[in-house]
Structure formats: structure tokens, C-alpha cells
Amino acid sequence: MTIYENHQHDTATEHEGAAQKNAVELGRIDAQQLSIRLGNGASEFEAVQAVDFNIKPGEFVCLLGPSGCGKSTLLGALAGHIVPASGVLNVDGQAIDGPSPERGMVFQHHTLLPWLNVIDNVAFGLKMRGVAKPDRHAQALAMLKQVGLEDVATRWPSQLSGGMQQRVEIARVLINKPRLLLMDEPFGALDAQTRMKMQQLLLDIWGRIRTTLVFVTHDIDEALFLADRILVMSPRPGRIIENLPVNFARPRRTELVTTPEFMLLKRHCLDLLSHEEGRQLPRLSPLGLPPETRTAV
Amino acid sequence: MASLPKTNALPTRLSTAGMQFGSVAACVLLWHIASTLRLDLGLITFSNVPTPHAVINAIWQLLQSDTLLPHLGSSLARVFSGYAMAAIAGVSLGLAIGRSRKVENWLMPPLELLRPIPAVAWIPLAILMFPSSEASMIFITFTGALFPILLNTIHGVEAVDPRLIASSRSLGASPRAILREVVLPGALPSIFTGLSIGMGTSWFCLVTAEMISGQWGIGYYTWSSYVIQNYADIIVGMLLIGLLGMGSSWAIKRIGDWLTPWYRLQGKS
């Protein structure tokens, strides 16, 4: 934790980044009548039903909805881990065909390779592209600096705190310069304090390294604080029930969450999600059904 | 696996070591008493069991004779060639079976049938199948080591977190790179567990295998000592096999620890 605290990010850098918002050209998402089915045989069900949406290059969009509403499934389809049943899902006019470094994915729990130290984990994507070791280490170190973790480059992932692991994960994905950054409740497993710092840090990084960001969460505050736009989803079958623009000025600070405007939007989101209360659906994952629910669903 | 850490204060550790040494000493003492008194308990008799003193003399004699090295040499050569083949076959088959449902369906049924057959049951067939007795002995140690290595490799491969594979694909890893960078290292701790157990079973099978040996080998030495009624030498042979088996399993474990430094850190999760 100590290293984390030493590197508390100066929010001023976000300001800087927001000012030079150079136009991002790649990373447009188009979905038309997109349906995704999960499970086999009798237990098969429609996790996402005929959704339509467009996301502009460089936009920060949150998918908000209760557990099991299909938002992670939708993210999995964007990553290329799940094949849609029907409809169109295009990135920059191209249909998605399997996972790609162009579409970086961050899971709720980190997926750093335990046998590689931090810097080699960050450099993994470059190694896969055949970049020579000194070169990829230099780039990885630069990327670690961006997330404030250059001091832990030689540690094992298991020696880091949860927040640091997620920061390394973000660095590892961003080193591939993806068109899309896909995040599945990336801060869901962190404590409230760390979570707030990570949200700030993410906005800060996104201000500097511009990419389309699709962020899945069930936390209304988180979605409102981060996003340019929120797509609110309802469960079983998963549909988009509202397309909600969030026009708070950037850079955003934690004080935002207590302003009346924020509260108003939060109330609105609570109303949208309230009629789903009492239904507990199993959490879906971007890789399809979690193994333990495969038979139960 | 995850035994609770006992206290690690120095005095406790010393007394733990003392107790462990004491228990071994007590066993030797009981053996000494039983064998010098030629204790006959009806169900079990110590009247033909050599005394610790006789065994120490026999060890001394073996150390001074020039037969120890050929015995050791031929046994080590057999164990290691059988073991090396089992390691190569077990790990590569295990990776293939663990990664591919098709390969699993094709290869697992016959392997499951062969698995429960003990090494000693293979001896007659091994003699018939292999023209040289050396080859049949190596084959026996091979069968002993193969299955623990194979099964632990399969288990290790199947236990690799699918999220690690998914995110590596998202980072641009090809199927080959996934095998090399994700599956193999992920399965490595389990593979080494198999390699270490396999080393032990390889030595178990050695005595069985060397019953068909003509002249050399620790197993042969032990068995022939019985035949020619050198009872103290039986125990020398047993101790040697125990020591060599323990030593080589330990060496494999150390190599494994050295190759998987991350594994101890994450608490074997």
C-alpha cells in the first residue's frame, strides 16, 4: 500500500489531457439488433436481446445494470470471447472476429501471469508482437510510470495490493495501444477508498491516452462519475432501457458526487433500476457462464 | 498441502529437531533390542533379522569393496533412463490431453486401463517384449514413473485459469504462445509434483525390475543377498534404495522450486 500512497496522482494532469483532447479517429462501435445467447440445450437463454447502440471514437461509456443483466456478456462479445447469436457488432466498420490486442480487456480480478514479474507482464503484448527485450522493457517501464508503478517493476504480481494489480493490468492492456479499452467491473473488488483513487487515476490516464472506453459496473455513483454516457440495461433478457448522457464538466473531482445535479441523475438511475429489485440473478462473465452456474441456470 | 505454520521460535524448532532425531533413534534402539534378543512374537519374528551392528559392518564392507560403484552405476543408469523417457512422454502427453478434448477421448481410455497394472505384473511380458534384459528393466521403471507424471500434468493443465488464457489471447498470444507462455508455466508446479512422485515410484519399481538383472544393481544386490542368505546386506540394499529415492526426489523438488519461484509466494493457491 505504501507505494500506492506515495504516488497519489495529481489530478492536474487530467486537466492537461482534457485540454489537448486530440481527436480520436479509431474505436467506433456499432451494434444493431445484437442478440447473444448463453448456455446449451434446455438451459439456453438470451443474455442480450436485440440491442442497438453506437459509441463514438474516444467516448467513455458505462454499461450500468444489476447483476446478471448481460452487461458483462456484451463486453465479452466486444472483446471477442463470446460470439453473438445474431445482429451486427462492428468496430470501425469491421465485424469482431475473436480476441485482439486492438480490444484490450480488464477483468474484475486481475489476470496478470503469476510467473512473470510486473514489467514482463506489462511487456507481454509487445513480446507477442516480437519486440526485442530491451525495447519492450523500456516501453513497459514508460507505461508503468503512467500508472505510477515504476518502482515495483521487478516484483511478482502476488506481492502487490489489489489496486496496484489492477493498475498493472491497465498498463498491460494500454501498451498495445488498443482502439477499445473494455473494463468489467475493474474496481468492484477494491475497498471504497482505493476504488475512488482508481477512478480518479483512470480518468487521468484516459485524459492522456485517449481510447474508446466501455466500462461495465453496477455502481450508479461510479458510472455517473466516470462516463460521458451511460447505457442502462435491464436483465433477462438484457436490453438497453435508457441512453443517458452525463454532461458534467471534466476534469471531475470527488466533490462532484455530492452536488445536487449528480444527486438528481442518481435518483433517476435508481428509479430505472428499482423495478428489478428482489431478483437475484447469477453474475455473468465476459467469458460466458461461470462454471458453477452452468448447470443451475 | 497447506499445513498450518507451527510456531517458529528458535527453542521450539530446536526441540522439534530433537524430537525428530529422538524418534529415529528410538526406532533403531527397538530394532537393536528386538534383533539382539531374537524376539519371537508369534505373528512376527526377529530371529532372522540382522542387528544394527551387523548392518553397519555390512555397510562398511560394501564401501570398501569395489562392487558398490557398479551396483550404484547400473541402478542409476536404469532409473534415470526410464525416468527421463517417462518424463518426456508424461509431460508431452499430459499437455496434449489436458489441452484437447479430442486427444483426451482417444488416449485416455487405454491409459486408464494400463494404469492400475503394477510394475511387477509387467515383468513376464517385458521379458518377452524386449530382447535385452536391460531394456525390459528400463521399461519397468518407465511404467512406474509415467502415470504420476502424466496424471499430474493433465491436472495442472486443466487447472490453468481460463481467464489467464482469455486475457492472453486478448493481448495477442497465438495458440502456440499460449501453450508456451501460459499453459506450461501454469501447469509447472503440478508437473513438478508429478515428477517428484514419479521419481519415487521409479525407485520402487527398480527392485522389482532388477530381479531379472544378471549381475549388477542395488535391487539385484538386495534380492541376491536374500537368495545367498546375507541378511545384513538386504538391509543395506533397502537403506541404499531409500536414500537414493529420497535424494533424487528431493533434487527434483529443488529444481521445481527453483523453476517456479512465484509459486511459493502466492501460498500455493
Boltz contact constraints between the chains, C-beta under 6 A:
constraints:
  - contact:
      token1: [A, 79]
      token2: [B, 170]
      max_distance: 6.0
  - contact:
      token1: [A, 81]
      token2: [B, 166]
      max_distance: 6.0
  - contact:
      token1: [A, 99]
      token2: [B, 169]
      max_distance: 6.0
  - contact:
      token1: [A, 99]
      token2: [B, 170]
      max_distance: 6.0
  - contact:
      token1: [A, 101]
      token2: [B, 171]
      max_distance: 6.0
  - contact:
      token1: [A, 101]
      token2: [B, 172]
      max_distance: 6.0
  - contact:
      token1: [A, 105]
      token2: [B, 170]
      max_distance: 6.0
  - contact:
      token1: [A, 107]
      token2: [B, 163]
      max_distance: 6.0
  - contact:
      token1: [A, 111]
      token2: [B, 163]
      max_distance: 6.0
  - contact:
      token1: [A, 111]
      token2: [B, 164]
      max_distance: 6.0
  - contact:
      token1: [A, 111]
      token2: [B, 167]
      max_distance: 6.0
  - contact:
      token1: [A, 114]
      token2: [B, 262]
      max_distance: 6.0
  - contact:
      token1: [A, 114]
      token2: [B, 266]
      max_distance: 6.0
  - contact:
      token1: [A, 115]
      token2: [B, 185]
      max_distance: 6.0
  - contact:
      token1: [A, 115]
      token2: [B, 262]
      max_distance: 6.0
  - contact:
      token1: [A, 124]
      token2: [B, 171]
      max_distance: 6.0
  - contact:
      token1: [A, 125]
      token2: [B, 171]
      max_distance: 6.0
  - contact:
      token1: [A, 125]
      token2: [B, 172]
      max_distance: 6.0
  - contact:
      token1: [A, 128]
      token2: [B, 172]
      max_distance: 6.0
  - contact:
      token1: [A, 128]
      token2: [B, 173]
      max_distance: 6.0
  - contact:
      token1: [A, 128]
      token2: [B, 177]
      max_distance: 6.0
  - contact:
      token1: [A, 156]
      token2: [B, 262]
      max_distance: 6.0
  - contact:
      token1: [A, 156]
      token2: [B, 265]
      max_distance: 6.0
  - contact:
      token1: [A, 158]
      token2: [B, 265]
      max_distance: 6.0
  - contact:
      token1: [A, 158]
      token2: [B, 266]
      max_distance: 6.0
  - contact:
      token1: [A, 287]
      token2: [B, 166]
      max_distance: 6.0
